[in-house]
Amino acid sequence: MNLFDVYPLNDITIVKAKGSYVWDDKGEQYLDLYGGHAVISIGHTHPHWVKRVEEQLEKIAFYSNSVRIPLQQQLADMLGRVSGKEDYQLFLCNSGAEANENALKLASFYNGRKKVIAFSKAFHGRTSLAVATTDNPNIVAPVNETGNVIFLPFNDEEALEKCFAEQGGAISSVIIEGIQGVGGINVADDSFLRKIRSLCDEHGAVYIADSVQCGYGRSGKFFSHDFAGVSADIYSMAKGMGNGFPVGGILIAPKFKARHGMLGTTFGGNHLACAAALAVLEVIESEKLMGNAVMIGKYLREELENIPGIQNIRGRGLMIGFDVPEAMKGLRKNLLGNQKIFTGESKPNVIRLLPSLALKKRDAEDFIEAMKEEVGLMQNANA
């Protein structure tokens, strides 16, 4: 049997990982500034995370949500405190797509409406409704197509106001990434998020803050949407939530009332997932990783500004993007092949940095030196 070939692969087999580094089966060391799509939040195989998971595995790995699982309440308590959303409610699931799927469904249950506003370059997942709100026709199958999703330009307050003026009574929810990840590290304006909040309040719609990639401290605040100074109704989470263990969830404002059977999941909130997620929060808090994300992110953005040819540097904390000119479109490939550094990309010529929030200053310095070397070589070759 062959694997279903849907992933463009680097010809590298990773067999070991520690902190911000990974090693392949030939013993080659790589600096990981991508974290497997922003998943590695506290560093690969962090000892506290490993201990938490191992200890839980010795007790019980899984039972369904048909019994009490005290670890779920422990996670809810700590997540509420660290995020500052203590009055919210927690529903646990397995992935970012599932989190957004449940958020959109819950919004529709709440107000009985069908229309959803999403934005250009949005990515919300690959399940049915999540992919329908994703601005990429290549991954939307005919069965996913729906007339209930309205795509508007990102950060366009006038277009948003016009849409609500025309269809406000039909709008169930607005879903937006605080910083678009797959779309190219595009930061939502604080004023735009405040406008979403006010229009949702005015028209009875639900504000969904997709924090799957830009949440969990990556921006320097727990949720990047918090920079706007307003609260969303639902926050979706995954990626860095488990540091590699599959776990996702939504934080739900107090105004939403639960009923049995409204939402459900087989594996969501299992014992191992909760142990992994608790370990992540404990490390984020004890090692002050949100502060580290601010400090190291600031250093990286400032140093990138000094490298000729690097354009439009943007982002917050350790969620950073920049553009390269057409003549340097092979930069990401060269960083991996020549410098042994993993980074991410968005088409056409965007490089994304999504490292562990525990990235050390010396590792950031090594990346900057590697960037200078590769950019210089490429510029000389094109001279």
PEHUPE-V896756 format. One record per residue. N is the residue number from 1. RES is the residue in three letters. SS is DSSP state (2 for helix, 1 for strand, 0 for the rest). PSI is psi in whole degrees, 0 to 359 (NA if undefined). BURIAL is 1 if it has 24 or more other ideal C-beta (glycine too) atoms within 12 Angstrom, else 0. Layout:
BEGIN
N;RES;SS;PSI;BURIAL
N;RES;SS;PSI;BURIAL
END
This chain:
BEGIN
1;MET;0;136;0
2;ASN;0;154;0
3;LEU;0;146;0
4;PHE;0;115;0
5;ASP;0;83;0
6;VAL;0;357;0
7;TYR;0;126;0
8;PRO;0;117;0
9;LEU;0;141;0
10;ASN;0;140;0
11;ASP;0;64;0
12;ILE;0;135;0
13;THR;0;108;0
14;ILE;1;129;1
15;VAL;1;350;0
16;LYS;1;148;0
17;ALA;1;144;1
18;LYS;1;125;0
19;GLY;1;238;1
20;SER;0;18;1
21;TYR;1;150;1
22;VAL;1;157;1
23;TRP;1;142;0
24;ASP;1;180;0
25;ASP;0;355;0
26;LYS;0;3;0
27;GLY;0;5;0
28;GLU;0;135;0
29;GLN;1;139;1
30;TYR;1;141;1
31;LEU;1;125;1
32;ASP;1;102;1
33;LEU;0;22;1
34;TYR;0;334;1
35;GLY;2;32;1
36;GLY;2;55;1
37;HIS;2;45;1
38;ALA;2;20;1
39;VAL;0;320;1
40;ILE;0;99;1
41;SER;0;328;1
42;ILE;0;9;1
43;GLY;0;144;1
44;HIS;1;138;1
45;THR;0;45;1
46;HIS;0;132;1
47;PRO;2;324;0
48;HIS;2;319;1
49;TRP;2;314;1
50;VAL;2;315;1
51;LYS;2;315;0
52;ARG;2;312;1
53;VAL;2;317;1
54;GLU;2;316;0
55;GLU;2;321;0
56;GLN;2;321;1
57;LEU;2;328;0
58;GLU;2;341;0
59;LYS;2;292;0
60;ILE;0;134;0
61;ALA;0;324;0
62;PHE;0;138;0
63;TYR;0;161;0
64;SER;0;176;0
65;ASN;0;22;1
66;SER;0;357;0
67;VAL;0;165;0
68;ARG;0;135;0
69;ILE;0;93;1
70;PRO;2;332;0
71;LEU;2;329;1
72;GLN;2;316;1
73;GLN;2;323;0
74;GLN;2;317;1
75;LEU;2;316;1
76;ALA;2;317;1
77;ASP;2;313;0
78;MET;2;321;1
79;LEU;2;319;1
80;GLY;2;318;1
81;ARG;2;313;0
82;VAL;2;324;1
83;SER;2;343;1
84;GLY;0;15;0
85;LYS;0;53;1
86;GLU;0;337;0
87;ASP;0;0;0
88;TYR;0;170;1
89;GLN;1;153;1
90;LEU;1;129;1
91;PHE;1;127;1
92;LEU;1;141;1
93;CYS;1;210;1
94;ASN;0;340;1
95;SER;0;169;1
96;GLY;2;318;1
97;ALA;2;316;1
98;GLU;2;323;1
99;ALA;2;313;1
100;ASN;2;322;1
101;GLU;2;313;1
102;ASN;2;325;1
103;ALA;2;313;1
104;LEU;2;320;1
105;LYS;2;315;1
106;LEU;2;320;1
107;ALA;2;318;1
108;SER;2;321;1
109;PHE;2;319;1
110;TYR;2;313;1
111;ASN;2;0;1
112;GLY;0;19;0
113;ARG;0;168;1
114;LYS;0;334;1
115;LYS;1;139;1
116;VAL;1;134;1
117;ILE;1;126;1
118;ALA;1;180;1
119;PHE;1;160;1
120;SER;0;139;1
121;LYS;0;12;1
122;ALA;0;148;1
123;PHE;0;118;1
124;HIS;0;1;1
125;GLY;0;183;1
126;ARG;0;2;1
127;THR;0;175;1
128;SER;2;301;1
129;LEU;2;325;1
130;ALA;2;318;1
131;VAL;2;332;1
132;ALA;2;334;1
133;THR;0;7;1
134;THR;0;132;1
135;ASP;0;67;1
136;ASN;0;95;1
137;PRO;2;341;0
138;ASN;2;339;0
139;ILE;2;8;0
140;VAL;0;107;1
141;ALA;0;158;0
142;PRO;2;323;0
143;VAL;2;339;0
144;ASN;2;346;1
145;GLU;0;137;0
146;THR;0;148;0
147;GLY;0;8;0
148;ASN;0;354;1
149;VAL;1;129;1
150;ILE;1;119;1
151;PHE;1;129;1
152;LEU;1;160;1
153;PRO;0;139;0
154;PHE;0;134;1
155;ASN;0;22;1
156;ASP;0;96;0
157;GLU;2;323;1
158;GLU;2;316;0
159;ALA;2;322;0
160;LEU;2;314;1
161;GLU;2;318;0
162;LYS;2;317;0
163;CYS;2;315;1
164;PHE;2;324;1
165;ALA;2;325;0
166;GLU;2;326;0
167;GLN;2;18;1
168;GLY;2;322;1
169;GLY;2;347;0
170;ALA;2;350;0
171;ILE;1;118;1
172;SER;1;313;1
173;SER;1;161;1
174;VAL;1;125;1
175;ILE;1;130;1
176;ILE;1;137;1
177;GLU;1;134;1
178;GLY;0;325;1
179;ILE;1;118;1
180;GLN;1;130;1
181;GLY;0;287;1
182;VAL;0;328;1
183;GLY;0;349;1
184;GLY;0;25;1
185;ILE;0;64;1
186;ASN;1;120;1
187;VAL;1;128;1
188;ALA;0;130;1
189;ASP;0;140;1
190;ASP;2;320;0
191;SER;2;328;0
192;PHE;2;318;1
193;LEU;2;323;1
194;ARG;2;324;1
195;LYS;2;318;1
196;ILE;2;315;1
197;ARG;2;313;1
198;SER;2;321;0
199;LEU;2;323;1
200;CYS;2;318;1
201;ASP;2;316;0
202;GLU;2;324;0
203;HIS;2;6;1
204;GLY;0;23;0
205;ALA;0;167;1
206;VAL;1;130;1
207;TYR;1;113;1
208;ILE;1;119;1
209;ALA;1;101;1
210;ASP;1;107;1
211;SER;0;24;1
212;VAL;0;314;1
213;GLN;0;324;1
214;CYS;0;5;1
215;GLY;1;194;1
216;TYR;0;39;1
217;GLY;0;355;1
218;ARG;0;326;1
219;SER;0;349;1
220;GLY;0;339;1
221;LYS;0;161;1
222;PHE;0;313;1
223;PHE;1;132;1
224;SER;2;335;1
225;HIS;2;339;1
226;ASP;2;342;1
227;PHE;2;335;1
228;ALA;2;348;1
229;GLY;0;15;0
230;VAL;0;159;1
231;SER;0;143;1
232;ALA;0;169;1
233;ASP;0;324;1
234;ILE;1;133;1
235;TYR;1;128;1
236;SER;1;143;1
237;MET;1;154;1
238;ALA;0;238;1
239;LYS;2;260;1
240;GLY;2;357;1
241;MET;2;326;1
242;GLY;0;3;1
243;ASN;0;32;1
244;GLY;0;338;1
245;PHE;0;133;1
246;PRO;0;113;1
247;VAL;0;143;1
248;GLY;1;176;1
249;GLY;1;170;1
250;ILE;1;139;1
251;LEU;1;131;1
252;ILE;1;127;1
253;ALA;0;156;1
254;PRO;0;336;0
255;LYS;0;345;0
256;PHE;0;129;1
257;LYS;0;128;0
258;ALA;0;152;0
259;ARG;0;150;0
260;HIS;0;132;0
261;GLY;0;353;0
262;MET;0;313;0
263;LEU;0;160;1
264;GLY;0;162;0
265;THR;0;147;1
266;THR;0;307;0
267;PHE;0;343;1
268;GLY;0;133;1
269;GLY;0;20;1
270;ASN;0;168;1
271;HIS;2;314;1
272;LEU;2;319;1
273;ALA;2;317;1
274;CYS;2;321;1
275;ALA;2;316;1
276;ALA;2;316;1
277;ALA;2;323;1
278;LEU;2;319;1
279;ALA;2;319;1
280;VAL;2;311;1
281;LEU;2;321;1
282;GLU;2;320;1
283;VAL;2;317;1
284;ILE;2;317;1
285;GLU;2;311;1
286;SER;2;327;0
287;GLU;0;7;1
288;LYS;0;51;0
289;LEU;2;335;1
290;MET;2;322;1
291;GLY;2;322;0
292;ASN;2;321;1
293;ALA;2;320;1
294;VAL;2;311;1
295;MET;2;309;0
296;ILE;2;325;1
297;GLY;2;318;1
298;LYS;2;317;0
299;TYR;2;313;1
300;LEU;2;314;1
301;ARG;2;319;1
302;GLU;2;318;0
303;GLU;2;324;1
304;LEU;2;328;1
305;GLU;2;335;0
306;ASN;0;4;0
307;ILE;0;118;1
308;PRO;0;137;0
309;GLY;0;338;1
310;ILE;1;129;1
311;GLN;1;153;0
312;ASN;1;57;0
313;ILE;1;131;1
314;ARG;1;169;1
315;GLY;1;184;1
316;ARG;1;143;1
317;GLY;0;228;1
318;LEU;0;43;1
319;MET;1;94;1
320;ILE;1;139;1
321;GLY;1;153;1
322;PHE;1;157;1
323;ASP;1;149;1
324;VAL;1;147;1
325;PRO;0;165;0
326;GLU;2;323;0
327;ALA;2;344;0
328;MET;2;24;1
329;LYS;0;346;0
330;GLY;0;11;0
331;LEU;2;314;1
332;ARG;2;316;1
333;LYS;2;320;0
334;ASN;2;323;1
335;LEU;2;321;1
336;LEU;2;311;1
337;GLY;2;319;0
338;ASN;2;321;0
339;GLN;2;352;1
340;LYS;0;51;1
341;ILE;1;125;1
342;PHE;1;129;1
343;THR;0;174;1
344;GLY;1;175;1
345;GLU;1;159;1
346;SER;1;143;1
347;LYS;0;149;0
348;PRO;0;319;0
349;ASN;0;49;1
350;VAL;1;132;1
351;ILE;1;134;1
352;ARG;1;136;1
353;LEU;1;120;1
354;LEU;0;58;1
355;PRO;0;176;1
356;SER;0;145;1
357;LEU;0;350;1
358;ALA;0;13;1
359;LEU;0;130;1
360;LYS;0;155;1
361;LYS;2;319;0
362;ARG;2;329;0
363;ASP;2;322;1
364;ALA;2;321;1
365;GLU;2;319;0
366;ASP;2;321;1
367;PHE;2;316;1
368;ILE;2;319;1
369;GLU;2;320;0
370;ALA;2;320;1
371;MET;2;314;1
372;LYS;2;319;1
373;GLU;2;312;0
374;GLU;2;319;1
375;VAL;2;317;1
376;GLY;2;317;0
377;LEU;2;319;0
378;MET;2;321;1
379;GLN;2;321;0
380;ASN;2;321;0
381;ALA;2;332;0
382;ASN;2;357;0
383;ALA;0;NA;0
END
